[in-house]
């Protein structure tokens, strides 16, 4: 007797291994952030800790900013994927793109303080940060448009999408400030403290926009059995 074919949605692979692999990549990227500081310590000779900290204040600041950002991005990623049970090939490709942006950030962080913090390096740094929530927003949209990937009984919170879109917009403003006012440097990133307020303002519009395609897709899926 022939066994019934497995439903297409159930045939999709589990996201568990992809999540574990992503967590490992993020942990490695966070570790790589400290390497330039370790090298400066080994080359520092007999300087005091205070003298070393004063000389490498820019590197310390860049490290702390990047470490905090990667931690935040991982937390947002985790909040989404704890609701995702399966993945599509497109979702895997997007996740690899997200990991690429994460792994690149230690390089951008090191570049940002090279040559005395040249303005072009700071611009590369801000753009590199913005790439991460940009890809994350696309991932959120993909999952929202494929509800079969979500664990049974769970839904995707639009606040994660709003947070990513808001951060991209705010970092875009920071990038514009860095371009127009090169002397501002890292201070342009202070505008990211406004991200929460932008996210609150965009939450409802983004929820309505994202719900439209999801409702249309759900209606099409519901009508499909009747066609048979």
N, C-alpha and C positions, 0 to 999 in steps of 0.2 A: 504493500500500500504506500502510495507516494505521500511524503510528509508535506503539509501545507507550507507554502513559501513564507519566509519571515517577512513581516512588514518592513517597508523601506526605512521608516524612522527607527525601528528597533535594530536594523542592521548597521546603523551608524556606530562607529567606534566610541567607546567610553572616553570622556575627557580627562579621566583621572591621571593617566600617565603624562599627558601633555601638561597638566597643571604641575605635577611633580617636577618635570623637566624645566618648566618655566621658573619655578621657585629656585631651583639650583642655579640657573643662569643669573637671576637677580642677585642671589647671595654672592656669586663670583664677582659680578659687576660692582657691588657695594664694597667688596674687599679690594678690588683694583683701585678704587678711589684713593686709598690711603698710600699707595705705592710712591707717588712723587714726594710725599712728606717723609716717608721712610728713607728715601734716597737723600733728601736734604739733611736728615739727622746724621746719616753715616758720613756725609761729606762736611759736616759742620765743625769738625775739629773739637776744640775745647771750649766752645762757647757755652754760656749759661742757658738754661731753659728760657729765661726771660728774653735774652738776646736773640735766641733762635726764633722764638715766637714773634718778636717784633720784626725781624728780618723777613719772615715768611707769613706775615699777617694775611696777605692776599691769598696765598695758597690755603691757609687754614679756613678762611672765609668761604672760598670756593668749595673746599671739601665739605664743610658743614652744610652749605646750601644744597649741594648735590646729594649728599647722604640723606638729608631730610626729604628731598624731592623723590628720590628713588624709593624711599620707605613709603611715602604717600602714594606714589604710583602703584607700588606693589599692593598696598592696602585696597586701593580702588579695584585693581585687577582681581584680587582675592574675593572682594565683595560680589563681583559679577560672576566669577567662575564657581563659587560655591553653590550657585543656582543653576549652573550649566552641567548637564549630565552627559551630553554627546556633542560631537562636533562634525562639521562638514569639511571637505578639503579647503574650501575658501576660508573658513574660520581658522584652520591650521596655518594657512599662508599668512593671514592677518596677524596671528599670534607670533609667528616667526618675525614678521616685520616689526612688531612691538618689541620683541627681544633684541632685534638689531639696534633699534633706537636706544634701548636701555644699555646695551653693551658699548655703544659708541659714546655715551655720556662721559665715562671716565677720560676718554681721549679729549673730548671737548672741554672738560674741566681743566685738564692739564694745559691745553692750549690757551685757555682764557687768562692764565696768569703768566704766560710766556711773553718775553720781550716787554716786561713791565706792564702787562695788561693792556696791550694794544687794542684800540677800539674795534678793529676787524675781528680780533679773537673773541672779544666779548659778544659781538653780534653772532658769531658762529655758536657760541655757548647758549645764548638765548634761543636761537633757532633750533638748536639740538634739543633743548628742553621742550619746546613747543611741539616738536615732532611726536613726542610720546603721548600726550593727551589727544593729539590729532588722530593717531592710529587707534587709540583706545575708544574714541568716539565712534569711529567706523565699526569697530568690533561690537560696541553696544548696539548700533543700528542693525548689524547683521543678525545678532541674537534676537533682537526685538522682532525682526521680520521672519524669523524661523522659530516660532514658539515650540515646535517639536523638540528642540534641543534642550529646553528647560526642564528641570526636574518636576515630576508630577506634584501638583499642589502648590507650586511656587510661581511667582511672577517676577519680571525684571523691573526694578525700581528706576524710574526715569531720572531720579536725582543724580545717579551716576553719570548719565549722558549729559545732563545739564552742567555738572561740575567740570567734565572734560571740555565741553564746548566753551564754557566760560573761561577756563584757564587758557585755552588757545587764543581767545579774543584778547584777554588781558595781556598775555605774552606778546601778542601782535602789537599792542600799544607800547609795551616795554621795548620791543625791537625798534619801533618807529622812533621812540625817544633816544635810544642808543645810536641810531643812524643820524638823527638831527642834532643831537647834543652829545658828541663823543666823550666829552669830559665827564659826563654823568657816570658812565661805566656801570658798575654793579648796582648803583643806587636806583637804576631803572627798574630793577626787580622788586623794589619796595611796593610797586603798584600791584603786585600779586596778592597783597593783603586785601585787595578789593574783590578778589575772586568769589568769595562767599556771597557778597551782596549781588554781584552780577548773576551768580547761579540762582539765587532766590528770585531775581527778576525774570530770568529766562525759563524757570522750571515749568510754569504753566504753558507758555507758548511751545516749548519743546515737547511737552507731554501731548499736546494736541496734534502737533505735526507728526510725531512718531506713531501716535495711535491710529492715524488715518490709514497708512499702508497696512498696518497690522489687522485692522478691522476688515479691510478689503480682502486681505489674504485669507482671513478666517472665514469670510463669507464664501469665497471661492472654494475653500476646502470643504465647507459644509454642503455646498451644492453639488460637489463632485459625485457622491454616492447616488444622488437622485438621477444623474445623467445615465447611470447604468440601468 
